[in-house]
């Protein structure tokens, strides 16, 4: 699990200086052997929204699955799940994390490339400080860290 939010704007859309396009190219190349990937995603555009990444073949979906438990008062946690929920907490970010599983061909050699490409999408320390300063202001986070990927709401 990674402890910084993911800034998808650089990875998916490219940036004016071309750095994002390089990350995008690396990410596409690294993911070429992946046939399935899924897991939880923390995007920098929200401090509360828990996202679910789901990919199979040519299908990719990013879904809003609710709130990170760290943003829900403990007395509102389901009593029977409280211990399991707390086990996902790490450091000051609570249960916010990047936790994606990749399944495919040649994963032994692709792992380092995938990790490097996705690490390039994580917020820098400076961006993370900016994120923390603005965490309570959703509109400011959306403006500073736009997400070009379509997001579905859980139904």
Order of alpha helices (4+ residues) and beta strands (2+ residues): alpha-alpha-beta-beta-beta-alpha-beta-alpha-alpha-alpha-beta
